[in-house]
């Protein structure tokens, strides 16, 4: 009976998650490209061998990790600060919350186009400002060493509100009596944050981190629109590389292999985070 | 009423009702659309759909049995490709005709998505078109595509700042530096340097202008990349030299067609490399450089012929079309001389027919015509192979590093050569 009740959910997971995964695993063992007329021909582990020796895959892996790590940590910090601020009884709280949420509500492609314009060299508003202050225009998106920082900036701008929203929900579950009790005992604001708010917020922080990590590791649309992976492929993410192989090169076997490589990476890191939670709960008990 | 429907809070019930109504309306709409006569579905980028809208309406009025239904696709070339490929991968393409970029043809043909055209249109379908417009439509012994309009790289120059356009690379540099020195313009020469297809187009022109080739075809042998030749390195060096000397802004690493047009259109550059479409933008009332722009062939080193990268849009018939005969009829109409003339007069589209290119009466509407005719004589096709996208990607990566990361030209070209050779080798090995 219980299995029957679970069936719809299992079916859904199977169809939208397990089936594509199995299909990708199968494809990654085949040459299925424009050269085979898109007919899948089993080629053993050739795709995986190629993946291991593909310098571009590893470079993109590092670039993706760099992007995800830096943007995730910034988003958690700023999101927490924002959530604490929004939790305060402000005047016009509704309006303030709506304003803060706006970046998250924008479609990524639209906001990426906006950033591309903001960072335009030399006509973008930021460069106008720099020129107005007597500087010379800066190539935000034309320097391989630093362009990735601006992709992070755009991502942080967009996703911090999401983290803040999750954490705000968490903050609202903390009973005010606890805070009052600590206040009576003479705990300062920092102490209250450290001793009360953060521990009780931990599950929410973890949830936000999980969501954002998985999203950041799979980043595609932001990069595609903002830089197209350039300059010199310095901002290319794994998602973009898989897309290139699939949709541009019509090499679906290898594209599936890159996707699976990316999937393994996400799996590894998110399970790492979940293990972290176990440790956490241990100390709380 | 609520007997079988579990009690839900009111807003939820309303939401479900709205969703149900939406799906019913959608299904009804689809059923209605299906009941009509033979309709040939055409997917093209929105600007082309807009430009041909009136002519299509006329066609639909004049024809009873065949109707054309144009789907407006995305403006961006690659986005259109993504849309088309996604629908093709699902097997049953909802379109009969697809307006394709010239570089897609071998890839789509090899993927088995296209129907050969010669059984429907005969062997002479291209006869009467300019040679530069004929190239790139046939591959592996079949005709896959008919061009709607021709396209090629052009050098835009400022007629108020110089007496005549430069012919050689050195002349261009000298004029540009002189104008920059006396403060007439901020930049000498703007072109497309973003890491994308446009960069490959720019490089191919410079490469040919230096006497080099992208792929070398020796008789009896598979084509080999020739990117490490002295000519290719000199070409790469020239492009990065433009940036080093400040003739081209460093920002060129982020510049695509639109950004180049913005800089040149603001009157801040002496020269620009762009496609013919830029002409209308630059000469429209209110343009800062209206009446001060000329068009010339791109530059070359002395003794070499200046070349223009060929880029064109053309129609292909998709495999699985339910009405191939009617679709071929529509294709023939779209690419006809009459339609070409209308598109040239109304929208400045470059005609593919020699008769139109040489028609003096068209020059009033299309002052560019002599330059376009000239450009089509020396149009340079990008490598005609199913793995073109890989070759171009490898080249773009290295050129982008050359322009944005001060990578030496010899190193960038050596890497591009090695990667291109691997790509071609893999293409030759796979059964």
Contacts between the chains, C-beta under 8 A, distances in Angstrom:
chain1	res1	chain2	res2	distance
A	31	B	430	6.3
A	33	B	430	7.3
A	34	B	107	5.5
A	34	B	110	4.8
A	34	B	111	5.2
A	34	B	386	4.6
A	34	B	387	7.1
A	35	B	110	7.2
A	35	B	386	6.6
A	35	B	387	7.3
A	35	B	426	7.7
A	35	B	427	5.8
A	35	B	430	4.2
A	36	B	430	6.3
A	36	B	431	7.1
A	37	B	110	6.4
A	37	B	111	6.7
A	37	B	112	5.1
A	38	B	111	5.2
A	38	B	112	6.4
A	41	B	431	7.2
A	120	B	254	7.6
A	120	B	259	7.4
A	121	B	249	7.5
A	121	B	250	7.6
A	121	B	251	3.8
A	121	B	254	6.2
A	122	B	249	7.2
A	122	B	251	6.3
A	123	B	262	6.6
A	137	B	251	7.3
A	139	B	250	5.3
A	139	B	251	5.5
A	139	B	253	7.0
A	139	B	254	7.1
A	141	B	253	7.8
A	141	B	254	4.7
A	142	B	250	6.0
A	142	B	251	5.7
A	142	B	252	7.7
A	142	B	253	3.8
A	142	B	254	4.9
A	142	B	404	5.4
A	143	B	404	6.4
A	144	B	401	7.3
A	144	B	404	5.6
A	144	B	405	4.9
A	145	B	405	8.0
A	227	B	195	7.9
A	228	B	194	6.6
A	228	B	195	5.9
A	228	B	196	5.5
A	229	B	195	6.4
A	230	B	194	6.2
A	230	B	195	3.0
A	230	B	196	7.5
A	230	B	253	7.1
A	230	B	254	7.9
A	230	B	396	8.0
A	230	B	400	5.2
A	230	B	404	7.6
A	231	B	194	7.8
A	231	B	195	5.8
A	231	B	253	4.6
A	231	B	254	7.4
A	231	B	400	4.8
A	231	B	401	7.6
A	231	B	403	7.3
A	231	B	404	3.7
A	231	B	405	7.1
A	232	B	195	6.9
A	232	B	397	6.4
A	232	B	400	4.4
A	232	B	401	3.8
A	232	B	404	5.5
A	232	B	405	5.2
A	232	B	407	7.7
A	233	B	195	6.9
A	233	B	397	5.1
A	233	B	400	7.2
A	234	B	405	8.0
A	244	B	393	6.7
A	247	B	81	7.3
A	247	B	82	5.4
A	247	B	85	5.8
A	248	B	78	7.3
A	248	B	81	7.6
A	248	B	389	4.6
A	248	B	393	7.1
A	249	B	387	7.3
A	249	B	389	5.2
A	249	B	390	5.2
A	249	B	393	7.6
A	250	B	85	7.5
A	250	B	107	6.1
A	250	B	111	5.7
A	250	B	386	7.9
A	250	B	389	7.8
